[in-house]
C-alpha cells in the first residue's frame, strides 16, 4: 500500500512538472476554458436582463450584452477544441521523451525490473493518459470554479435558493472524492493488466519458432490471454465506480433543482424576484451543481494519475551516474580490482582482480553461468560493479565521460541488433561523424560480410527492417560494426559462436590486422580461440580461477575438461574452494603483467609444473 501511495505521489508530482513544462499550450487551454466558463456563468444573468427588458418594453443594451456573451462562449469553446489536443500532444511527447531517455540511461541493471512489454505499455498507454491530465484537470477545476461563481450569483439574486444548493454540496463532494480515489486504483490495475498482456504477446512473438516447433499454439494463446480476467475485473470496477457516482448525483441533482425552483418560485410569487431573475436562478442552480456532473473529467484525471504513477515508477529507478573525467592517452589497459556483481541476491562475480595489459588479447573461458558475459559487461561499463572497481588506462570507468568511454570501448555481441534504416546505417551506428563509406566497406570485408551484403537487393542501402539474416551473417555484421567503430578496447562477447572454425580463424586474423595493437577481451568457448589469445581468464562460479597463457593452463585437467566435456563443466572436485583465487605464474612478458592481481588475492599459483 505504501508503495502504491508513493507511486501516486510521485505521479502527481510528475503531472505538475509536466504542466509547468508545457506552460504555453496549457495556458491557452486554461484561458479558453476559463473564458468559456465565465461566459457560461454570465449567460443566465444577461439572458435574464434581456428578458426583463423585453417584458417591460425598455430599450437598453441587455440584448447586445447577451449576444456578446454568447459570441464569447462560442469563441472560447472553439479555442478549447483546438488547445486540448495541442496540450495533450505536447505533454505526451515531453513525457515520452523523458521516459525513453531515462529507460535507455538505466542500462542493464535498471531495466531488469521491467519487462519489455511493460515498458512499451507505459510508453504507448501511460504517457498519453498522463499527457491528457491538463485537459482533465482544467475541466474539473474550472467546473468547480464555475459552480462556486454560480452559487455566488444565485445568492445575489436571492440567498434562500443558494442555501438549498449548499445543503447538498457535502454529500456531492464525498461522492466525487470517493470516486476519484477508487477510479485511480482501478485505472492503475487496468493499465497493469494491459502491460502483462503485452509482455506475454511480445515474448510469444520472440519465441514464435519455438512455439511452432513444439506445437504449443493453443497453450501459448491461453498463456498470453491469462491477464484478461484481471483486465475485465479492472474495467468493470472503473465502470461500476462511474455508475455509482452517476446514480448518486443523478438523484441529488434533480432533488436540489426542484428544491431551488420551489424556493425561487415562492420568492417570485412574493414579488422579491423578477421573472427574468427566476429564469436566471434556474440556470445558476444547474451551474452551481455542475461539479456533480464532472464524472467524465474526473475519470480522465484518474486515468492520468494512474498513467503518471506508472511513469514515475520507472523514472524513480536510479540511472548509472555519468562520469566527468577525461580519458588520457593509452593503449587500453584494463584492470579489475575486487570487482563484485550481485544479481537477484546471487553473487555472479566475486572479488575478481586482475590486470589485462594494453594491446593484449585475453580469452575469457569458463562453464555456463561462470560470469563470462557479466565480466564482459563490466569491462565496458554496461553495468557497474556492486563492489570494487574497473579501470581503463588507470581511470575508473565510473569517472570517465560517457561519450569518451563509448568511443574508447567497442562491443560485438552474440545476437547483434541492427539499428538504423539501412545496412550501411547499421554498420556506421555511432555518434556523428562516425565511420565513412570506405571504412564501413573495409570493415565488412574484414568481417567477411561484404560478399553477402552485395548480394542483398540494394546492397549496403538495403533496409534492415524485415531483413532476414542467418545467425552467422548477423554476427559478421556485428563484427563489422565493431571494427568500423574501432576504439582502444574491443570486447567480443561470444560474437563468433555462429561461425564455423575456419571462418572464425580468418576473421580473427583480419581483426588482428585491422585493430593492431588494440586490447581485446574475447568470451570464448573453443580451445582454438583460447590458444590464439595472449592470456586466458578462467572463470568458475564467479571467481577468477586463473589468468595465464593457454599453454600453461592446459596442463590442468579441469581446464582441459572445459573444452573436452560435452557439457563444458569441470568435475566438482576440480573446482576451486571458496575464497580461492588462482594467480598464474609469469612465463613471459604478458604472463608477468597478468600476475598483477590484488594484494588480497590468495591461493596456489597455476603453473606448468602442476
N, C-alpha and C positions, 0 to 999 in steps of 0.2 A: 504493500500500500504506500509506504513511504517513497519507494522508487517511482511509482506512478505519479504521486503528488509532485515529486521532484521534477519528473519529465514535463508535467503540465506547467509547473512554474517556469522551467527553462523555456518551454514552448511559448508561454505568454511573453516572456522577455524577448524571445526571437521575433514574435509578431510585432511588438512595439518597435524593435530595432528596424524591422523591415518597413514599417510605416514611416519612420523618420527618414530612412534612406530614400524611399520613393516619395519625397515630400511634394514634388510638383504635381504628379497625377493624383496623389491622394488629396492634396489641397483643392484641385479643380473639382474632384468628385464631391468632397465635403461641402464646398461652396455651392455647387449645383444642388445638392440635397438640401442644404440649409435654405437656399433661396426658394426651392420648391416647398419646403416646409413652412417658411414664412408666408408664402403666397397662399398655401392651404389654410393656414391659421387665419389669415386676413380675409379669406374669401367669404366665410359666413357673415362677418361684420359688414363688409362692403355690400354684400347682397342684401342684408337687412336694411342698410341705409338706402339702397336703390329702391327696394320695395316700398319703404315708408314714403319716400319722395313721390313714387308713382301713385300711391294711395291718397296722399294728401294733395296732389297736384302741384307740389312745389317744384321749382326749377333749381337745379344745382348741378354739382359735378359728381354726385354719387355714382351715377351710371358710368361716367367716364373712368372714375377710380376703379369701379368693379371690373370694367373691361381691361384696364391696365394690369390689375392683379391677375386676371385670367391669362393675359399675354405673358406675364412674368412666370406664371406656373407652367405654361406650355414651353417657354424657353428653358426653364430650369429642368424640366423632365427630359428635354432633348439633350441638354448638356450632361445630364446623369447617364443617359443611354450611351453617350459617346465616351464619357470618362470612366465608366465602370470597367469595360473590357481593357481600356488603356492601363488603368491601375492594376487590374489583375494580371495582365501580361507582364507589366514592368516588375511587379513584386515577385511573380513566379520565376521570371528569368533571373532575377537577382538571387533568390533563394536557391535556384537550381545551380547557378554558377558557384555559389558558396558551398553547396553540398558536394558537387563534383570535385572542386578544388581540394576540399578537406578530405574527401574519401581517397583521392589519389595521394594526398600527403600522409595519410595514415600508414602507408606501407604495408608490408606483410603482417606484422603483429596486429595492427589496428583493425584490419578487415576480417580477421578470423571470427570475430564475434557476430558478424552479419553475413548471411548468405547472399549470393549474387542476386537471387530473385527478390530478397528482402530489400536490398539496396536499390534495385531497379524500381520496386514498388514505391519506395519512399521518394524517389526522384520523379516518377511519372504520375503518381497519385498524391502523395503527401505534399509536394511542393505546390501543385496547382490549388489544392484545398487551402493551404496556408496563404497562397497568393490572393485568394478571394476574401481574406479577412477584412481588408479595408472597407470593401463594399458592405459586407455583412455587419461589421461593427458600426459603420457610418449610418446604415439604415436603422439599426437598433437604437443607437444613441440619439439620432435625430427624431425617431418616433417617440422616444421618451421625452425629449425636449419639447416636441410638438404637443405631447399630452399635457406637460406642465404649463405651456403657454396657453393652451386651450382652456385649461382649468382656471387660469387667472382671468382670461377673457370672460369665461362663464360667470365667475364670481363678480366681475364688474357689472354684468347685466343684472344679476340677482344672486345673492350669496346662498340662498337655500338650495337651488339645483346643484351648486358646487359642493355643498355639504353631503348631498346624496351620493355624488360621484366619489368623494373622499372616503365614504363609508365602505366602498367596495374595493379600494386600492390595496389594502394589506393582503386580502385574500388573493388578488391577482398577482401581486408581487411574489408571494410564496409559491404559487403555481409555476410562475415563469422561472424562478430561481431553481426549483427542483428539476424542471425540465432541462435547463442548461447543464446542470451537473450530470444528470443521468444520460443525456444525449451525448455529452463529451466522452463519457466512458464507453457508451455503445459505439460511437463513431471510431474510437481507438481500436476496439475489438474487431470491428468490421474491416478496418484497414489492415490489421494484423492478419486476419484470415485471408484477405486478398494477397498479402505478401507470402503467406505459406503456400497458397495455391500456385502463385507464380514461381516460387522457388522449386517446387516439385516439377512443374512443367519444364523449366529450364534444365533441371537435372535429367529429365527424361529425354529431352532433345539432344543433350550432350551424349547420352548413352544409348542413342537410337539403334546402333548396330548391335549392341549387347541385347537389347530388348527383342529385336527381330531374330537374332540368333538363338535366343533362349525361348522363343515362342511364349513370351510373358506379357503380351499386349494387354489382355484383359486384366491381369493382376496389376499392371502398371497404371492402367486407367483408373482402377479402384484406388490405388495409392495416390495418384495425382488429385483425385476428387475428394479425398478424405477430409479436407478442411471445409467442404461445402456445408455440412451441418452447422459448423461454427459461424460461417458466413451467413447462413439463413437465420440462425439464432440472433446474431448481432443486428441484422437488418430488421427482423421482426421487433426487436427491442427498440430500435430507433422509431419505427412506425407506431409502436404501442405508446411510447413516451409522447410522441407528437399527437396521437389520438387523445391521450389523457388530458394534455393541456388544452387541446382544442375543444373537447366537450365541456371542460370546466369553464373555459372562457365563453363558450357558446351559451352556457346557461347564465353566467354572470352578466355578460354584456347586455342582452335584452332586458334583464331584470332592472339593471341600473338605468337603462334608457327609458323604460316605462316609468320608473320612479321619478326620474328627472323631468320627463314630459308632464307627468301629473302635477308635480310641484310648480313647474314653469307655467302650465296651463292655469293653475289656480291663481298664480300671480298675475297672469294676463287678464283673467276674469275680474280680478280686483283692480285692474287699471294700472298696476305698477309695472307692467311690461307691455310694450307695444307689439303689434302683430309681427313686425319685422324682427324685433328682439326675440320673440318666441321662436321664429324660424332659425335665428342665429343660435339660440340656446340648444336647439336640437342638433345643429351641426357641430357646435362646440362640445356637446356631450359625446358625440361619436369620436371626435378627435381626442378628447381627454382620455377616452378609454382605448385609444389606438394601440397603446403598448401591450394590451391583451391580445391583439391580433398579430403580433410580431413573431409568431412561431417560426415562420419560414426563415426570417432573418436570423433568429436565434439558432435555428438548426444549422444554417450555413456557418454561423460563427462557431458552433460546437464542433463541426467538422473541421473548420480551420484550426481550432485549438488542438484537435487530435492530430492533424497533419503536422502542425508546428512542433508538437511534442515528439513525434517520431523523427522529425528532422533534428531536433535538439539532442535527441539521444545519440545520434551519430556524431554530431558536432561536439558533443561532450567528450568523445574519445580523444585522448591526447595524441598529437602528431609527433613525428620524430623531429626534435628541435634542429633547426638549421645551424650549421657552423658559420664562423665569420673569419677564419684564418686562411691566409694564402697557402698554397701548396708549393713548397720550394722545389727547385730542380732536383731531379733524382731519377734513378733507374727503375723504381718500382719495388723497393724492398718492403716486404710485408712482415709485420710482427704481431703475433698473438701473445697477450700477457694474461694468463689465468682467465681466458675467455669462457664464460659460462652462459648457457641459454636454457631457460626453462619454458616449456610449453604445456599448458593444461596441468600444471602441477608436477610434470615429469621433467627430469633433467636430461636434455637432449645432448648438450655438450657440457663437459665437466672440467673446468680449470685447464683448458688447452693452452699450452705455452710453447712457442717455437718461433724461429726466425727464418724467413724464406729470402735468400739472397736476391739482390737485384739481377734481373736477366736470367734467373734460373727457371727451369720447367719442373714443376712439382706435381706428381700424380697423387691424388687422394683416393685411397682404397679402403675397403672395409666391408663387412657384411651388411645386408639390408638393415636399415634402422640404426646404423652406427653414428650418423650425424654428418655424413659427407656433404649433402646439399645444404645443410644448416651452416657448415663451415664455409661453403662457397658463398652463401648469402651474407654471412658476416664480413667476408673479405671485401665486398664492395658496398657495404652498409645498406643492403636491402632490409636488414634488421639490425638492431643494436643488441649487444650482449647484456644480460641481466647482471653480470658481474665481470670484472676485468675490462680489458680494452683491446682494440685492434688499431695498429698504426700503419700508415703508408709513408715511407720515407721519413720516418721519425715523428710524424704528426698524427695524433689520434683522429680517426675518421670522423668522430662526433664533432670535431672542431673545424673541419675543412669546409669551405664554402661548397654548397651543393652543386653549383654549376661547374666548379673546378673538379670536384670529385667525379662527376658523371663524365667529364671529358677524359679523366685520367684512367677510369676503370670501365672496361667493356665486358659485356656478358654474351655468351652464346648458350642457349638453354635447350633442354631435351625436346620440348614441344614449342618451338618458337611461334609466336603470333605475328602475322604480317599486318602492320599498321600503316595506313596511307591509302591513297587512291589507286596507285599503280604499283607494279613490281619495282620499278625504279624508285618510287617514293618510299616503299618499304625498306629497300636496301640503304637509302640515304636517310633513314629515320633518326634524326637527332636535331638538336637546336641549330638554327642557322649559324654560319653559312652551310655547314655540312659538306660531305664529300661531293666532288663534281662527277659528271658522267663518266669521264675516263677512269677515275678512281673506283667508281662503282663497278664498271665492267672488268677492271683488273682484279678487284676483289672477288667478283663472280667467277672469273677464270681460276683464281687460286682455290676457290671452294668447289671447283668442278660443277658449277651451276650455270655457266654461260651457255653451254650447248643446249640444255633443255629449256632455258629461258628464251633462246632464239627460236625454238620450235613452238612457243606459245602463239596464240592467234595474233597478238600485236606485239610480240617480243617483250621488251622492257616496259612498254606502255600498256601492257595487258592489265585490266582492272583486277585487283586482288579479291574483290567481293565476288563470291561464288566460284573462285578458282579452286579446282581440285588438285591436290598435290599428294604424292606419296610421303610416307614418313621420312624417307631418305632425302627427297627433294626439299621438303620443308626444312630439314636440318641443314642442308647445304646452303639454303638461302639465309638461315640464321647465322651460319658461319661467315658467309659473305658479308652480311651486315656488320658483324663484329670486326672483320678485317678492314672493312671500309672506314669504320669509326676510328680504329687504332687505339691509342692510349698506351700508358706505360704498364698497365696491368690487364691481362686478358684472362677471364675466368670462363672455362668451358665446363659447364655443369652437365655431364653426361650428354654432351652435344653431338656425339657421333654414334650413339647407341643403335641407330637405324641403318648405319652404313656397314658395308662388308669390310673385312680386314684390309683388303688391297686398296680400296678407295680411301679408307681412313688413313692408311700409311701415306698415300700420295698427297692427300690434303694436309696431313701433318707436316710433311716436308715443305709444301707450298707455304703453309702458315709460318714455319720457321724462317723461310726466306723473306716473306713479306713483312714479318714483325721481328726481324732480327734484333736481338738484344732486349726484347720486352720480356717481362716476367709473366709466366703462365701458370695458372692453377687449374689442373685438369682432374675432374672427377672421373675415375676410370674403373672399368670392370674387366678389362682384358690385360693379361700378362704382358702382351706386346707393347701396350701403351705405357705400362709401368716401367718396362725395360728401357724404353726410349727416353724416359724422363731423367733429369739430373738427380732428383730426390723423390722418395716416396713417403707420403704421410699416411701412416697406417692407423686408422681409427677403429676402435672396438668399444661398443657400449658407451659411446660418448667420450671416451678417453683417447688421448694420443698415445698409442702403444709404442710407436717408434717413428723416427724420421731419419731415413738413411737411403743410400742407393739401393736399387733393386737387387743388384748382385750380392749385397750384404744380407738383405732381408730374406732372400730366397733360401738361405741356409736354415731358416726356421720352418719346421714342418707346418706350424699353424698358418704361417704366411702363404706357403705353397697351397695349403688347403683352400684359401680364398679363391684360387683360380682352378683348382682341380676338382673340388667338391661340386656336385650338381646344384646344391643349394647355396654354395658360396659362403657357408658358415663354418668356421673352425669348431673343432670339438670343444666342449665346455672346459675340459681340463687344460686346454691350451690358452684359455682366456686369462687376461691379467686380473690379479686380485684387486680388491677395492683400494683406491688410493695410489695404485702403481702407475707411474709414467715411465716408459722405457726410453732412455736417452741414447741415441746412436753414437757410436764412437767414430772419430774422424778417419776417413780413408783418403780423402783428397781435399782440395780447397773448398768444394761445395759441401763435403761432409763436415769440414771444420766449422763452416758457417752454420750448418744445421744443428750443431751441438749447443748453440746459444739459447738454451732453454732457461726458463725462470729458475731462480735460485731455490725455490721451494720444490721444484720437480725432483723426484727421487725414484729409486728403483734400480734394477740391474740393466746395464747397457746391453744393447743388442749388437753383437759383434760377429764377424765372420767365423770366429772360433766356436760360437755356440753350436 
